[in-house]
Amino acid sequence: MEKEATKKPSFMYAFMILVMVIAIISTGMLVFGASIQIMMFTALIAVIPLITRLGYTFKEVEQSAYESMLKALQPGMIILTVGILIGAWMASGTVPSIIYYGIESISPSFFLVITLVLCSVVSLATGASWATVGTAGIAMMGVGHSLGVPVGMTAGAIVSGAFFGDKMSPLSDSTNLSAAVAGAELMDHIKHMLLTTGPAYIITAMIFTVLGLIYGGSSVSSSEVNTLTGYLAENFNLGLIPLIPPAIVITLLVMKKPPVPSIFIGALAGAAVAIAYQGVSVNQVLTTFFDGYYVESGIEMVDTLLQQGGLTSMLPLVALYLFALGLGGILYSYGVLEVILESVVSRIKSRGMLVFVSMFTGYAMLGIGGSFSFSGVMTGTLLKPLFEKFNLRPENLSRIIEDTATQSAPLVPWTAGGLFTAAALGVSPLVYIPFSFLAIFTPMFTLFYGITGYCMKEKKTEKSPHTRIKKLAKV
């Protein structure tokens, strides 16, 4: 929604609004232990009267929030559908089968690096990090837990692999958006990202290999593992049939079919296997769709692994995403973010400072807007003219957007990526952030290149040979 320039807030007023938002959310959560959902909603309501003082009506501000919330519909539907899928795959024996065969075939010492590579391949083939986390990621969390690998390490390997494949895949929406908003060619953008993400990925793989050798299987005794595998073998019909649902989902995603129906078809396939192969009733399957899979085995490891999923488990995440987008939409539509960024941009005098500010903007917009798309559009739109001013090709900017916003999306607890990843894997982002090595090392290369100028492509200013020949002919 376009707003009149005369109604823009001053820098101090905009800064005061932003500080207030941060104070409300952080105080409520850290001091009073309130949920992030209620504090985000409180901040959203608190901002509205401050914006109306700029001359807008309550109805106008409210409408801006609702328009921004509309962007939450598709990811919200994906989140809810994945909740249904998780419950169905538990009942169908899909996840139990993967856990069982994973324990039997994967060495704990190399589990982490195998998880990294597996999630990278699936995400690269599908262009969908969320689908990878919600399918291969869930299964590998179960295997890792069974093998005694610390959950933070397993989740870190899943996140690193899934979001590496996402940003390097030409099928990914984030990859296409980053290239488009910066004005770069898609393949030029992907090739340019290899210069930062490639070495960071190699380092990440090396670290996970070392961690696997140190920690793999060190905390779970063979008797516990045998108890788990024995329970799975006795209570589920294992084999190839339960593996049909994930094969269907991955095939549909590779074929670039829409994610919501693809995931739901995977859930329906899981339901069919649960009914026909596991002997689950239709009523139980429908209950699992809504409330998730429930089992009371008396074995703590089994109950922890299998009691997951259901549409209701994802409802708090959808609510938080709505509030985050509504708040971000208001701050963007009425110039609060723009005014603050403009004051910073005017002080950029060097290429290194430009890269640093671009990275900071990517992270800040991710945290404020609650989604990669918000961060990508804001960062690309505001900083694209400066990259042209410094004679830098657009893939430099698109690479920075991906190196910051795309890879850090699952690390910020209130963003869509953070909410989904935490819910799907069953762990807080605070647990896997220390092990999300790809998201840690990649921006280090980004900043180093910005300071040194290494791997920073400049626009060609030299005239083409054809033009020079024409000039000589005139002489």
Secondary structure, DSSP 8 states (H G I E B T S, - for coil): ----GGG---HHHHHHHHHHHHHHHHHHHHTT---HHHHHHHHHHHHHHHHHTTT--HHHHHHHHHHHHGGGHHHHHHHHHHHHHHHHHHHTTHHHHHHHHHHHHS-GGGHHHHHHHHHHHHHHHHS-HHHHIIIIIHHHHHHHHHHT--HHHHHHHHHHHHHHHHHH-TT-HHHHHHHHHHT--HHHHHHHHHHHHHHHHHHHHHHHHHHHHHHTT-SS-HHHHHHHHHHHHHHS--SSGGGHHHHHHHHHHHTT--HHHHHHHHHHHHHHHHHHTS---HHHHHHHHHH------S-HHHHHHHS---GGGGHHHHHHHHHHHHHHHHHHHTTHHHHHHHHHHTT--SHHHHHHHHHHHHHHHHHHHSSHHHHHHHHHHHHHHHHHHTTB-HHHHHHHHIIIIIHHGGGSTTSHHHHHHHHHHTS-HHHHGGG-HHHHHHHHHHHHHHHH-TT--B---S--HHHHHHHHHH-
